[in-house]
């Protein structure tokens, strides 16, 4: 069993990527690879649903930044939804809460 499961679904405003499990050195490469394959269009929004992410280390944070870079290069927006408290603390300490739009849940993140 993988320590990380990733599910992608389309919405009216773009794509939602649900990250389930541990996003760390051993699993972040799979998420980074997925981002290179996502078909994003200008004006769409890529939402990362982190509600069921159990753990995130610096490699995981780096993967989130890679997602942002992919979205920006496609002319799309990015948002993080339901960020766990421990990860949110790290994002705030390093200033990434100023870089990523943060939403309490997916529903608010996908609203136009």
LOBA-628354 format. One record per residue (C-alpha): residue number from 1; x, y, z. Coordinates in steps of 0.2 Angstrom, whole numbers, plus 5000, padded with zeros to 4 digits. Layout:
BEGIN
+------+------+-------+------+
! resi ! east ! north !   up !
+------+------+-------+------+
!  NUM !    X !     Y !    Z !
...
+------+------+-------+------+
! end
This chain:
BEGIN
+------+------+-------+------+
! resi ! east ! north !   up !
+------+------+-------+------+
!    1 ! 5000 !  5000 ! 5000 !
!    2 ! 5006 !  5017 ! 4995 !
!    3 ! 5009 !  5030 ! 5009 !
!    4 ! 5002 !  5043 ! 4996 !
!    5 ! 4986 !  5042 ! 4986 !
!    6 ! 4982 !  5056 ! 4973 !
!    7 ! 4965 !  5058 ! 4965 !
!    8 ! 4961 !  5071 ! 4951 !
!    9 ! 4944 !  5077 ! 4947 !
!   10 ! 4938 !  5091 ! 4935 !
!   11 ! 4926 !  5105 ! 4941 !
!   12 ! 4918 !  5119 ! 4932 !
!   13 ! 4933 !  5130 ! 4937 !
!   14 ! 4947 !  5118 ! 4934 !
!   15 ! 4955 !  5103 ! 4943 !
!   16 ! 4955 !  5097 ! 4960 !
!   17 ! 4970 !  5086 ! 4966 !
!   18 ! 4966 !  5077 ! 4982 !
!   19 ! 4982 !  5072 ! 4992 !
!   20 ! 4979 !  5058 ! 5004 !
!   21 ! 4992 !  5051 ! 5016 !
!   22 ! 5010 !  5057 ! 5018 !
!   23 ! 5018 !  5069 ! 5007 !
!   24 ! 5037 !  5067 ! 5010 !
!   25 ! 5054 !  5064 ! 5002 !
!   26 ! 5048 !  5046 ! 4997 !
!   27 ! 5032 !  5051 ! 4989 !
!   28 ! 5033 !  5069 ! 4983 !
!   29 ! 5041 !  5064 ! 4967 !
!   30 ! 5025 !  5056 ! 4962 !
!   31 ! 5015 !  5072 ! 4965 !
!   32 ! 5028 !  5082 ! 4956 !
!   33 ! 5027 !  5071 ! 4941 !
!   34 ! 5008 !  5072 ! 4941 !
!   35 ! 5008 !  5091 ! 4940 !
!   36 ! 5018 !  5090 ! 4924 !
!   37 ! 5004 !  5080 ! 4915 !
!   38 ! 4989 !  5090 ! 4921 !
!   39 ! 4981 !  5099 ! 4907 !
!   40 ! 4978 !  5117 ! 4913 !
!   41 ! 4971 !  5131 ! 4903 !
!   42 ! 4973 !  5150 ! 4906 !
!   43 ! 4960 !  5156 ! 4918 !
!   44 ! 4957 !  5139 ! 4926 !
!   45 ! 4960 !  5135 ! 4945 !
!   46 ! 4971 !  5121 ! 4951 !
!   47 ! 4965 !  5117 ! 4969 !
!   48 ! 4975 !  5105 ! 4980 !
!   49 ! 4963 !  5097 ! 4993 !
!   50 ! 4974 !  5093 ! 5008 !
!   51 ! 4961 !  5088 ! 5020 !
!   52 ! 4967 !  5070 ! 5021 !
!   53 ! 4985 !  5074 ! 5020 !
!   54 ! 4993 !  5066 ! 5036 !
!   55 ! 5010 !  5073 ! 5035 !
!   56 ! 5021 !  5085 ! 5024 !
!   57 ! 5039 !  5088 ! 5026 !
!   58 ! 5050 !  5100 ! 5016 !
!   59 ! 5050 !  5089 ! 5001 !
!   60 ! 5031 !  5090 ! 5001 !
!   61 ! 5032 !  5109 ! 5003 !
!   62 ! 5043 !  5109 ! 4988 !
!   63 ! 5030 !  5099 ! 4978 !
!   64 ! 5017 !  5112 ! 4982 !
!   65 ! 5028 !  5125 ! 4975 !
!   66 ! 5031 !  5115 ! 4960 !
!   67 ! 5012 !  5114 ! 4958 !
!   68 ! 5011 !  5133 ! 4959 !
!   69 ! 5024 !  5135 ! 4946 !
!   70 ! 5015 !  5123 ! 4934 !
!   71 ! 4999 !  5133 ! 4936 !
!   72 ! 5007 !  5149 ! 4934 !
!   73 ! 5016 !  5143 ! 4918 !
!   74 ! 4999 !  5138 ! 4911 !
!   75 ! 4991 !  5155 ! 4915 !
!   76 ! 4980 !  5146 ! 4928 !
!   77 ! 4977 !  5150 ! 4947 !
!   78 ! 4981 !  5139 ! 4961 !
!   79 ! 4973 !  5137 ! 4979 !
!   80 ! 4976 !  5126 ! 4994 !
!   81 ! 4960 !  5119 ! 5002 !
!   82 ! 4958 !  5112 ! 5020 !
!   83 ! 4977 !  5113 ! 5024 !
!   84 ! 4980 !  5103 ! 5040 !
!   85 ! 4985 !  5114 ! 5055 !
!   86 ! 5003 !  5107 ! 5056 !
!   87 ! 5006 !  5111 ! 5038 !
!   88 ! 4998 !  5128 ! 5039 !
!   89 ! 5010 !  5132 ! 5053 !
!   90 ! 5025 !  5128 ! 5042 !
!   91 ! 5017 !  5138 ! 5027 !
!   92 ! 5015 !  5153 ! 5039 !
!   93 ! 5032 !  5152 ! 5046 !
!   94 ! 5041 !  5152 ! 5029 !
!   95 ! 5029 !  5165 ! 5022 !
!   96 ! 5020 !  5154 ! 5009 !
!   97 ! 5003 !  5158 ! 5016 !
!   98 ! 5006 !  5175 ! 5007 !
!   99 ! 5010 !  5165 ! 4991 !
!  100 ! 4996 !  5152 ! 4991 !
!  101 ! 4977 !  5157 ! 4992 !
!  102 ! 4971 !  5147 ! 5007 !
!  103 ! 4953 !  5140 ! 5009 !
!  104 ! 4944 !  5131 ! 5023 !
!  105 ! 4937 !  5118 ! 5010 !
!  106 ! 4936 !  5113 ! 4992 !
!  107 ! 4919 !  5120 ! 4990 !
!  108 ! 4925 !  5138 ! 4994 !
!  109 ! 4941 !  5135 ! 4983 !
!  110 ! 4932 !  5131 ! 4967 !
!  111 ! 4920 !  5145 ! 4968 !
!  112 ! 4922 !  5157 ! 4953 !
+------+------+-------+------+
! end
